[in-house]
Amino acid sequence: MDIKLLLAADNPPLSVIAAATVAGVPLSFEPSLPSGSAPLFVFSDGLKLHGAYVLLRYLGRIASHSNFYGKDPFESGQIDEWLEYLPIFDKGSEFEAGCSYLDSYLLTSTFLVGHKVSIADICLWSALAGAGQRWESLRKYNKKFPNLVRWYTSLSSEYSGLNEVLGMYVGKKGSGKPVPSNLRDQDSQNESKTAVDANDKVKSPSRPEVDLPYAEVGKVCLRFAPEPSGYLHIGHSKAALLNKYFAEKYKGRLIVRFDDTNPAKESNEFVENLLKDIETLGIAYDAVTYTSDYFPQLMEMAEKLIRQRKAYVDDTPREQMQEERMHGIESKCRNNSMEKNLELWKEMIAASERGLMCCLRGKLDMQDPNKSLRDPVYYRCNLIPHHRIGSKYKLYPTYDFACPYVDSVEGITHALRSSEYHDRNAQYRRIQQDMGLRKVHIYEFSRLNMVYTLLSKRKLLWFVQNGKVDGWDDPRFPTVQGIVRRGLKIEALIHFILEQGASKNLNLMEWDKLWSINKKIIDPVCPRHTAVIEEHRVLVTLTDGPEKPFARIIPRHKKYEGAGEKCTTYTKNIWIDYADAEAISANEEVTLMDWGNAIIREVKKNEAGNVTHLTGVLNLEGSVKATKLKLTWLPDSEELVKLQLVEFDYLIAKKKVEDDEDFLDVLNPVTKRETLAIGDSNMRNLKHGEVIQLERKGYFRCDGPFVRRSKPIVLFAIPDGRQQSALG
């Protein structure tokens, strides 16, 4: 049967191509999938298989090469374990750690599994070869990993086809990832097209054509499971929107589940606002559940595991326990009898003095290289009342214990988890296995990280509690409510997130890109108004101006009729910004926007040299093209309104705060600036949340509409994607 490999031009599956080469399976190639898509096999009878690992396993089963997918089910299982581990090489920070672990493993092994090359070996070879210069530098100039280098060199020598595969690839600029040479011309064309599209009017978000492994239409069940310990932020939004995307694509169900297992951090306020934010994102869900709904069943499961000797109660002090886990040292309590463990478990339930010293741990593998499998904690005592069920319980399950249980019993088919949980995926599966529950597929995606931004809810809470912001909806916060209050349209956020698709690459994203998308959405439709900065504003007297003010009705947006109309008053005396007045010379012709030209005859200054007054005459027949200065202006009228223009900057002054760095050391000293201004009388009608453009000043969102003349209208400045710092 003929097999065609469909792939994205910017994401060729090196492991699949290499495996097909070694397995002797002929493939034809077609680079027709959208950017970031998973590879796809299309068979001559029209059947399809999706996803790199699915394709690898298929090749392993049909290969002429014996034992390519293991000689028996156990070896096949070992190969699956390696396939789940090897994505560690995609994490730049963990590349050398992965090399170190593999070097130790290959000290006594010729191949990863058994005594012959398998798809696990091919996948590892591809991960190293695909790392490009990083691996080549380690291989050629660094002697730290001799066993891994021996294995790599041996495999490359034995299977010359691998070198031919590698020779077909070239490093793609800036990514460190290979691209087939026969796809380079198409890639260049795509980049040129992208550059052209960037100048066009914003289009509807192009959703990522990403497939969910093992998914069947109508049978998929997903969950978005935030902890109610803060408001939804932009990082959570990616998970929420990807769940929505897959639920819609496969006509499946989506459950919103609150992971409420830590009463010290959680509240009903957070539950209510998370639901509000989910609805703001336009996410429809089928049910709302709570992990606390399952507390009785989780308690029964914990006791069952104790009786099966798969869990034990430990009274080791926390710091000592962490140290023992780090070094693979078994706890003194690990081999307590079942009766002893049940006795201490009852003490925990009662929260007795003895029970408060204990925790329940899973009995997994204290020698496993993956430290998450070294007897993780399942239950801890906590005397703080729960926000939903009060003081009924004195102990609560950990997320690591509760999540695999609830996912399985709720019928979840696929658990979407960010790649920061990668090392805990094996723990998730092992716990489900020990519980005897149905397996749930894990689908990884990269966490969304933004420059100059903290996404830790603990750190965000510090800003709230210490009065550094006005609340969780502060415009300087990366929460959904915060960025919406600052003027971001949800359409822009959805476009921005879906544009990344379900990429597993760890990226630090720029806010400028998001705000640029937002500008393309608001600019074609938002009304235009005029404002003059209050401080040092300058009066201009037009000696031949109208003795009696008159008004005209003009569009609020010259290219968008739907923005409505506004009334502009024309008077003999008008106000302009001091910065404009300072730039004008005597006898210079200027353009007064929405009126015509004028010639400034006299520029008056005070003793300090500051401009105080201008005098001029109208020249309405003058050419607008001939003037250098196009001025916004306001009539000298009592109808003008007071404005408070508010600009914001990042809360921290460093693009990325490292894990070992205290964020308090990089706080931005000034993050908010308020400027008083006057505006045209039409702004009395602005509604809360309405977005406008102040001519020559930028985009603003109305946060405080007109109430009375003495109280200014509050307008929040909306970034347009061009400035690095609003207050710089």
Number of C-alpha atoms within 10 A of each C-alpha: 6 12 19 16 22 21 22 21 24 22 19 24 25 25 25 25 24 24 27 22 19 22 20 15 16 12 14 11 12 14 20 12 18 17 20 21 24 24 25 23 24 17 14 11 9 8 9 13 17 20 19 20 20 17 21 22 21 15 22 23 16 15 19 13 17 15 20 26 27 24 15 9 10 10 16 21 14 16 24 17 13 18 18 15 17 16 17 19 19 16 15 13 10 12 18 18 13 16 21 16 13 17 20 14 15 18 14 9 14 18 16 21 23 15 12 15 20 26 32 29 23 25 23 21 22 21 21 21 21 24 20 17 14 15 19 14 10 16 19 9 9 12 10 14 19 17 21 22 21 16 20 18 13 12 19 15 12 9 13 12 17 22 14 13 16 18 11 13 19 17 16 16 9 6 9 14 20 22 24 22 15 13 17 16 11 14 19 11 11 15 12 11 11 12 11 10 12 13 9 10 13 18 12 11 15 14 15 19 16 22 18 19 17 13 17 12 11 13 14 22 23 23 29 24 24 19 24 25 23 22 28 27 21 22 20 20 20 24 24 22 21 20 23 23 19 21 23 16 16 17 15 19 23 24 21 22 20 22 22 27 22 22 19 14 17 19 18 13 13 18 21 12 17 24 18 15 19 20 12 13 18 13 16 15 17 11 11 14 15 17 21 21 14 14 18 10 13 20 15 11 15 23 20 14 17 23 16 13 17 19 25 30 28 23 17 16 11 13 8 11 15 13 11 16 19 15 12 17 14 16 17 10 15 17 14 14 14 18 11 13 23 16 13 24 23 13 17 25 17 16 19 15 10 12 23 20 18 23 23 26 23 24 22 18 16 21 16 12 12 14 18 21 23 24 25 22 21 21 26 20 21 18 15 15 15 23 17 15 11 11 13 10 18 20 24 23 24 18 18 18 22 22 18 25 25 22 24 18 12 13 17 22 23 23 21 21 18 19 20 14 14 18 16 16 22 17 22 22 18 16 25 21 13 15 17 10 15 17 19 19 17 17 17 18 21 21 22 20 17 18 18 21 22 21 17 11 17 12 12 21 17 13 17 16 11 9 10 13 20 14 16 23 19 18 27 22 26 23 25 28 23 21 21 19 21 28 27 25 18 16 15 23 24 20 20 20 22 20 16 19 23 26 19 18 15 16 14 15 13 16 17 16 15 20 22 18 23 25 22 18 19 19 18 15 19 19 25 21 20 20 27 25 20 19 12 15 20 22 22 24 20 21 13 11 16 12 12 8 14 10 10 9 10 13 17 22 21 14 10 14 12 12 17 12 16 18 13 20 16 21 19 18 20 18 24 23 21 20 13 14 22 15 9 18 15 14 15 15 25 24 24 19 15 12 13 16 24 22 20 21 15 17 18 12 13 9 6 6 9 13 21 17 18 24 19 21 19 21 15 14 9 16 13 17 9 11 14 12 18 17 17 22 23 24 22 18 16 8 14 18 22 25 26 21 22 19 22 20 21 25 21 21 20 16 15 17 17 9 7 6 10 10 16 10 11 16 15 14 11 14 19 16 13 14 13 17 19 22 25 23 21 17 21 18 9 17 14 14 18 15 27 27 23 18 17 13 13 13 23 24 25 23 19 18 20 20 10 11 13 9 14 20 25 21 27 23 24 26 26 19 16 12 10 13 13 16 13 7
